[in-house]
Structures are given as C-alpha cells and as structure tokens.
Amino acid sequence: MSTLILGGGVTGLAAAWHLQRRGESVEVWEAGASVGGWMKTLPWEGGHFETGPQGVLWQKGTAVDRLFSALELPFKSPGTGARWVGKGGRLIPVPSSPPALMLSPLMSLGAKLRMMLEPFVSVRDGEPEEGLSAFITRRLGKGVATELLPSMIAGVLAAPAEILSVDAIPKLRQWEATGSLVNGIRKSGVSHMVVPEGGMGQLPIRLAANLPSVRTGLRAERLEALPGRRWRVSGGGEVREVSRVVLALPAYEATALLGSAAPQSAEALAAIPYTSVDLWHSRHAPLPALKDSFGFLIHPPEGRGYLGSLVPSWMDPQSAPEGLMQLRSFIGGAFGKPADLESWEGVYARLKHWIPSLGETVAMRHERADRAIPRPELGHRARVKAAVEGLPAGLDWLSNARFGPGVRDILEGLETWN
C-alpha cells in the first residue's frame, strides 16, 4: 500500500515510521521549511530554546521507550525536581509523598481527607462523557477540583478545567478502568520527564532521518477521490496518487482539505477549538531556590493571565550558557492576556511578584504560539468520533487532538492505530 502523510510534525513522522516498519511505502509532506511542527529546538546565544514541549514522560517498556530505543536516540533525565503552585500570594511546594501531602498547605484538611477515599469510589464505564472538573470531583472530591486541579490544567492545556472534557487527560479514564486512580497509577508505575540529547527537536529530526521520503516546504492544496478507492493530492506543483492519505494536521488545517471529500468529518473537526499562548524565554543569574526546580504553576484566579514558568536550564543544561538560569513563562491561553502582560516589563513584574529574589534579565525573547494547543471542551469525544467515522476508506486523521495533548499520548495512540 502507498501512503501519503500530510504533516511533518512528530505525529505524522511517527505514523510514517510505524507504517514503514509494517512494509508500506510512505511519503511525508511538510508545509514548513523543516520538520517538527511546534516541536523545534532553536539556537539562542550559546544555548537553545524549545518552541513546543519541554520534555516527554518516559518509562521503561512504554511506547516512548520503544521508539527512543529503536531510533537510538539518547536522552537524559534531570530527576524529579521541585515543583510549586503559586497560591495565596506565595509559592507552595507540590508534595512528593503522601505524608508530605497531609502536611501541605496546598489544600484544606477536608480536601485531603476526601481525596483519601478515592479507592472506594465506584467506577463508571465512561459514558456519557464527563467534564474534567466533574470527573475529579466525583473521584477525588470538590476540594481537589477547586484547590489543585485548576493550576495543573492551566499549565498543561492553558485553559480552565471547568470547560474541558475528561478526555483532555486520557490517562484518567485508563487509570479509573483499573478500579481506582490510585490503583491505576500504581500499576502503570512512575514516569520520568526526559529530554533527548540536543533538545526535543531531535525527536522529529531523528524520525525523518529514518524515513525514505520526507519533503519540506510542500503544502497540500487539494484532495480528490479517484476510482478504485484511490486518492489524488496536489500542491506546490506536485501531484501524488496513492492508496491512502493520512492527515497528520491540526483539526483546522485538516478541515480545509477534507471539504466535500468528507463533509461530516470536516464539520466535526471545524468545531474543535484551539488555544494560543505567548512564550517568554528569559535568562538570569542562577537562584539557589530554583537550582533543582522543574518550575511553578500559578492558580488561575491569582495568575490573571500568567500561567507559570518552567526552568529549562535545569531540565536541559545545554539550553543556557554556563552560569545562567533560563526560564520559560507562559501567558494568556484561554484565560486571556491583560494589557500589563503585552510586554516583557509586565511579565518580569509578575515573575518578581512570585520570586522576589529574581535578578535582572540578561537576555529575553518572545514567541507567539498561535493555535498551538487543542482545547478538548466537553463534547470533544463526540466530535472526534464523528470526525473519524465520517472519513471514507483510504483517509485518516491523526493529531494530539485525537490522542491526547502530550508526546506520550501521541506515541501510545499511534502504537494501537492501524
């Protein structure tokens, strides 16, 4: 079977890699000048910065581990690292153990006691679809849903947990299916954040190097059905006739191509919203408090558009020149962006509010990630189902909007995709 994959992000490249290993003839078209989509590691004055995910959750024997091993892609893990939540005007450590949780001021005593009852909560079959906050309330209690969940979700999906579907975090339903979240987490084991040598951008680069035909700077412009269940794709002066076309594209880009070829799918995909965020990368003199730190997230009511900051120089020391600490701050998303966060001066003032000892900025740069994050609002499951079921033979759509927001979700989803 001949397959043309449209989209050279990690989803499309990993899908092509799987198909090639099954013996199929595969070609990839990427509209951009280089592979990776949002997952790129770009040079910056003696180091680098990430435009997409800062790392990937890895565990021995998982899809991530199998892919990294097959690609012979070296990686490093910085360890667990300290994490904080900005709440009540200060940074509160995220507990790393059950005893620490009971002593933490992050949640009220009532919320902690209710959370301990989670293993005794009955399991639902997943139908009908629940909202994310409703799911957490049912399993862990209202306290966790209101006191802890909002900051965690804002840091991952840049959106309020109240508007999202539980399908925004696929692991939750998988864990519940084992009997309880506690049981599911125990069975699945602990995952560690890892970073490939040279940054996350090395993953799509290594995938592309293992594929026979990856074309960059080539955007598909038209998709046509042919007799005999074949498809014609044209764009940039190129034409391909193939047995299968895989649209490894954001929903809004796939919609434009599907048109009359799959109107039900096009309509369903057009209804999936996406979120834009502003990213501010900055370098400062190192702070002892952040020496071994993953970073911190801000409780949304207090953040007012400032979602939190990571410490890339802890996760990947090559990202910053020796003697400097690098931060990556997230602004806006579905929470909106107030006027004071339009400039670095405003962002820096917010950072100083939470880290008063933070030194002056040595270097800074701004990136705008337009429609970078799918927003799986309640009803997302029905939209994805309608999109997939509406595709005729020989067409498929793959995306983090289908499998889940993280790199781990995508790679696990592709292992079972056919």
N, C-alpha and C positions, 0 to 999 in steps of 0.2 A: 504494500500500500504506500502511495506517495502522499505526504502530508506537508502542508504549508502552515507554519505558525506565524501569526501576526503579533508582534510584540517581543522585543528582546530584553525584557526585564527578567528578574530571577524566575518568575512563574513560567514564562514562555521558554526560557532556556532550559530549565529543569524538566519541563514537559518534553521538550525535544530530546533531551538526554535519555529520558526513560524510553521514549519511542524508538530511538536509535538502538538501544540495548535490546529491544524486542525484535529488531531486524527490519524496521521500517525505514524507508527513505524520507528524510526530513530536511526541510529548508526553513530558515528563520528570517523574517523581515523585521527590521527595527527602524522606526522613523527617525530616531535621533542619530546624532553623529557617532555615538558609542553605545555599547550595551549597558544594561543595568537599570534603566528607568530611573526611579528615585534612589536606587541603591548604588551610590557612587562615592568613592573616596577621592577627594580632590586635594591637590597640593596647596599648602598655605605657609609661606615664610618659615622654612625649616621644619615643617611638620605637615599635617593634613587635617581635613575635617570631613565629616560624613554628611551627605545630603539626605540620607534615609536612616534606617535603623542603626543604632549604635553597636549592636551585638545580636547574637542569636542564642536562644536557650538550647543547651546541648546536654545529652545524657547518653551514656554507653548503651549501644544496642537499639537506638532510635533512628528515625529517618534522617535526622541531621547527621548523626554519627556515621551512618552507612554512606551518605553522599560525600561527606568530607573524606572518609577513608578511600572511597572509590576514586575521588579526584586527587588524592594525595595532597590535600590542602592542609597545611599546618595551621594550628591555631593556638591561642593561649587563653587561659582563664585567670582573671585578676583575683579571684576569690569571691567571697560573699560580699564584703564591703558594707559599710554603714549606710543606712537609708533613713531619711527623715520625712516627716509630714509637717508642713507649715500650718499651724493651727493655734488659735488663741494668741496670735502675735509672736509666737516663737517656734523654733524647730524642735519637734518631738521625735526621738528615735523610734523607728519601727521595731517592735520586739522580734527577736530572733529565736525565741523558745517559749513554750507555754508558761513557765514560771515568770519570765520577763513580761509576758503579756498581762498577767494578772496584776503586775505592779505598775504597768504603764499608764500614764495619764491620757493616752491617746483616745481611750473610750471610757465611758462610765462603767461603774461596777455592774449595773443592771445589764448593760450590753455584753459585758464579758461573761456573766453567768448564763445569759440566754444563749450565747454562742456555744457554750459547752454542751448544750442539749442537742446540738446538730445531729450526732449519730443516731438519735432516737426519732428523728423526723421521718415520716413516711415518704417513700419515693413516688414521684409521678412519672407517667410514661412520656412526658414531653409534649403532649397535645392537650389543649391548644397551646400555642406559643405564649410564653410568659414574657413580661418585661424584665429587664435585668434587675432593677430595684425590687420588683415583686418577688423574683426568684430568691434573691439574697435575704429579703425579709422573711420569706417562708422558711428557708433553711437555717439562717443564722440570726434572724431577729432584726427588728426595726433599728436597733441601736447601731449595728454594723452597717446597715444600709444607709444610714444618715450620717454617721460619725466617721466612717473609714472609707466606704466604697467610693464616694464622690471624687476624692483626691486621686485614688488609684486609677479610676477610669479616665479622669481628665488627663492623667499623664500618659495613657496608652492611646486613647481614641480622641482626645481633645474635644469631648462632648459630655453633656450632663448624663449621668447614669439613668436618670428618670425617663429619658426619651428613647433609650436603647432597648433592643431585644436581648434576651439571654443568649441568643445565638451570636452576639458580638464577641463572646468569650466561649468558644466551642468546648474547651476543657471542662467547663462547669457541668454541662449535661453529661459528658462522658464520665466524670467522677461520680455524679449522683447515681448513674446507672449501676454502679458497683454496690450501692446500698447507702452510701453517705459520702459527703465531700471528704471527710476525714479518711474514710476507707479508700476512696479513690486516689487521694494524694499519697497515702501510704503505699498502695500497690504500684503506682506509677513511679514512685521514687523521686528523689530531688534532682532537679535540673540546674545546671550552672550556666551563667552567661559567659559566652566565649566570643573572641574576636579573631578572625583569620589574620595571619601574618600579613601586614601591609594594609589592613583595613577591610571593612565589609565589602568594598567594591571588588575585592579579589575573587569573591564567590562567582558573580556573573562573568568575570573575565576568564576564570578557570573553566567554567561550564562552556563558554563559547569556544575556548581553545580545544575542547574535546568534541566539537561538532564539525561536520564536514562543510556546512554551508550556512554562514551567518552573514547576512547583508545589512549593513548600516546605512543610514541616510536614504532609506527606501520606504515610503509610506504607501500603504494600500489605499486606493481611492475608490475602487468599485469591486463588488462581489456579485457574481452571476451564477445561477443554476444552469447546468448543462444536462442534456440527455444522459441516461445511464448513471444517474446519481453522482455525476462529477461536477466540479466547480471551477470557475474561472475567476482569477483575481488579477487585477491590473492596477498599476500605479507607477509613477516615475518612469514611464516609457517601457516598463517590464510587464510581461503577461505570463501567468502560470496556469496550467490546467492540471488539477490534482484530484485525488480521491477524497481527501479530507482537508478541511480548513479549520484551524483552531485559533480562535480569537483570544489571545492572552493579553487582554487590554482592559483598562478601566471600563466600567459599565457605560459611561457616557461616550466613550470612543467606540465601543462595540455597537452601540445603538445606531450611530451614524452609518455604519457599514451594513448592518442587517437589513434595515429598511423593509422593502417588500419581500425579501427572501425569507424573513421570519418575523412577521409583524407582532405576534404575541410576545416574542422574546424581546423585540425592540422596545415595546411599550413597558414591559416589566423592568427592563434594565434602565430605561429613562427615569423610572420612579425611585431609583436608588440614589440618595443624596451623598455628597462628598464634602469633606471639610478641608479648609485651607488653614495653614498656620504660618506664622513668622518665626524664623530661627535666627537667634543672635549668638554668634560664636565670639568668645572673648578670652583674652589671656591676661593673667595677673600673677603677682608674686604668690608662691605657694602658701597655703594656710594649714597649720597643723591640724585643725579640726576637720579639714577635708582631705587629709593625706591618704586615707584609706576609705574613700567615700564613693558610692555609686551616684549619690545625688539626693535631691529632695523634691517633693511634690507639694503643691500648695492647695489647701482645702478651698474649693472653688468660691464659696461666698467671700472669703478673705482675699483670694487671689485677684479678683476683679480684672480678669483677662490675662494675668500672669499665671501660667500653669505649673512652672517649676523649672529646675535646671539639673542637668547631668554633669558629671565630671569626666569627660572623655580621656583626659590625661592620666586618670587612674586606670580606666579600662584598657587603654592602649597608649602606653608611654611614648610611642613614636609620633603621636598626634601633635605634641608640642615640643619646642626646643627644650633642652635640658635647663632646669632652673625655673621653668614657668609652669603654671597651672592653667589648664584650658577648661572653660565652661561652655555649656550649650543650653541656652534658655529658650523656652517655648512660649509663644504669645498668641492669644486670640482663640483660634479654633471656633467651635460653635458657641463659645461664651462671648464673642465679640471682642473688639480691641478699642479700649478707651483712648482718648487723644494723647494722654501722657505716655502711652506705650508706642507711639508712632516713631519715636526717636530713641537712640541709644541712651541719651541722658535720662530719659524716663525709665527705661529698662534697668539701667545701672542703679537708679534710686531705689527701685523695688528690690534689687539684689542686696543693696546696703541695708534695707529695712530688715531683711531676714538674716543677713550675715554682716553685722556692723563692722567687723574687722577686715572685710574685703578691701584689698588695696586698689590703687588706681589702675585703669585699663592700660595695658601695654600695647595691645592690638585688638582690633574688633572687625567683624564683618557681618553683613546681614544677608540672609537668603529668604526668599518667599517661596513656600511650597504650596502652589495653587492646586486645589482639589487633590491633595496627595493621600488623604485618608478616607476610605469608605465609612459611611455612618450608618450602621445597621439598626435603624429605628424599628420600633415594634411593627410587625408585619413583614420584616425582612425575609423570613423563611418562605412565606408565600410568594414574594417577589422573585426570589432565587429559583424556587420550584417552577414557577410559571416561565421564567426565562429559559431554564434548562429543558423543560418538557416541550417548549414551543420550537425548539431547534430541529430542523429536518435532518435526515440521515446525511452524514458527512460534514456536519457543522457542530462545533462545540465552543463553549466559552469558559475560560479559566481566569480566576482573579482572586486576590485576597478578599474581595467582597463575597466570594463564594466559599472559600475555605476557612477564613479567619484572618485577623489583622497581622499576626506575627509571621516571621520567616518559618518558624517551626510549624505553624498551622498549615502553611502553603506546602511545605515539603511532605508533611504527613498526608495531606489531602491528595497530593499527586501520586503517592505510592499506591493508593487504592483506586485512583482514577483509571478508566480504560477508554 
